[in-house]
Amino acid sequence: EEARRIRIETLGAQHPDVASVEDTLGVLLLKTGAFAEANAMLRSGLAKRTAIFGEEHGTVALSLNNLAMVSLEIGNYSESESQLLEALRIAKSALGSEHPRVAQYRRNIPSSEIPTRSERLRSSLQCR
């Protein structure tokens, strides 16, 4: 948080380095289980990166991928899947289909780990 504050003071709130720090902080918050804070931080970084670089940039894909991990953790599977697919699409376009990051994003979309709508419904009915 201190690194973010310093960057905002020295570079301005809309600088790419601020977006990068927010993305990094978001991932750290995700790993500690602070999902609401991670979600807010990652969304802020994504908004900055989109404003700075446009929607079709590799760093936007990275932010979307990280945000999708939060969505997955909080059980928002449809949003996570949508974010992952968008991250993959952008990364393929911006980086090329052979880029290592594209392969990473593909691995993040294993259909076996994202329950289908019918599986979620079945699960919610069994809990009642």
C-alpha positions in Angstrom: 0.0 0.0 0.0 2.9 2.3 0.7 4.4 1.7 -2.7 1.1 2.6 -4.3 0.8 5.8 -2.2 4.3 6.9 -3.2 3.7 6.2 -6.9 0.5 8.1 -6.9 2.2 11.1 -5.2 5.2 11.1 -7.5 3.7 9.9 -10.8 0.0 10.7 -10.6 -3.0 8.4 -10.1 -3.3 7.5 -13.8 0.3 6.3 -14.4 1.0 2.8 -15.7 3.2 2.1 -12.7 0.3 2.8 -10.3 -1.9 0.3 -12.3 0.9 -2.2 -12.1 1.3 -1.8 -8.3 -2.5 -2.1 -7.9 -2.5 -5.3 -9.9 0.3 -6.7 -7.8 -1.4 -5.7 -4.5 -4.6 -7.2 -5.8 -2.9 -10.6 -6.3 -1.3 -10.4 -2.9 -4.7 -9.6 -1.3 -6.2 -12.5 -3.3 -3.6 -14.9 -1.9 -4.3 -13.8 1.7 -8.0 -14.3 1.2 -9.0 -10.6 1.3 -11.3 -11.1 -1.7 -13.3 -7.9 -1.5 -10.1 -5.8 -1.2 -8.5 -7.8 -4.0 -11.5 -7.3 -6.2 -11.5 -3.5 -5.6 -7.7 -3.2 -6.2 -7.7 -5.3 -9.3 -10.7 -3.4 -10.8 -8.9 -0.1 -10.2 -5.8 -1.4 -11.9 -7.8 -2.8 -14.8 -9.7 0.5 -15.3 -6.4 2.4 -15.3 -4.8 0.0 -17.8 -7.8 0.2 -20.1 -7.8 4.0 -20.0 -4.0 4.2 -20.6 -3.5 1.4 -23.1 -6.9 0.7 -24.6 -8.9 -2.5 -24.3 -6.7 -4.6 -26.6 -3.4 -4.5 -24.6 -1.6 -7.4 -23.0 -1.6 -5.8 -19.6 -5.4 -5.5 -19.8 -5.5 -9.2 -20.4 -3.3 -9.8 -17.3 -5.5 -7.7 -15.1 -8.6 -9.5 -16.4 -7.0 -12.8 -15.7 -6.1 -11.8 -12.1 -9.6 -10.4 -11.6 -11.0 -13.7 -12.9 -9.1 -15.6 -10.1 -10.9 -13.4 -7.5 -14.3 -14.1 -9.2 -13.5 -17.8 -9.1 -12.6 -17.8 -5.5 -15.8 -16.0 -4.4 -17.9 -18.5 -6.5 -18.9 -16.1 -9.3 -18.1 -18.7 -11.9 -19.9 -17.1 -14.9 -18.1 -13.8 -14.4 -14.8 -15.7 -13.9 -15.3 -17.6 -17.1 -16.2 -14.5 -19.0 -13.2 -12.6 -17.7 -10.9 -15.5 -18.5 -12.2 -15.9 -22.0 -11.8 -12.1 -22.6 -8.3 -12.2 -21.2 -7.4 -15.1 -23.6 -8.9 -13.3 -26.6 -7.0 -10.1 -25.9 -3.8 -11.9 -25.2 -4.0 -13.9 -28.4 -4.6 -10.7 -30.3 -2.0 -8.6 -28.5 0.7 -11.2 -27.9 0.1 -13.9 -30.5 -1.2 -17.4 -29.9 2.2 -18.9 -29.2 3.0 -16.5 -26.3 3.6 -18.1 -22.9 1.0 -15.9 -21.3 -1.6 -17.2 -23.8 -0.8 -20.7 -22.7 -1.1 -19.7 -19.1 -4.6 -18.2 -19.7 -5.6 -21.3 -21.5 -4.7 -23.4 -18.5 -6.8 -21.1 -16.3 -9.9 -22.1 -18.2 -10.2 -25.8 -17.5 -13.8 -26.5 -17.8 -13.6 -29.2 -15.2 -12.8 -26.6 -12.5 -15.5 -24.1 -13.5 -18.8 -25.7 -12.6 -21.4 -25.5 -15.4 -24.7 -23.8 -14.7 -26.5 -27.1 -14.2 -23.8 -28.3 -11.8 -24.1 -25.1 -9.8 -27.9 -25.6 -9.7 -27.6 -29.2 -8.6 -25.1 -28.2 -5.9 -27.4 -25.5 -4.6 -30.3 -27.9 -4.5 -28.3 -30.5 -2.6 -27.4 -28.0 0.1 -31.1 -27.3 0.9 
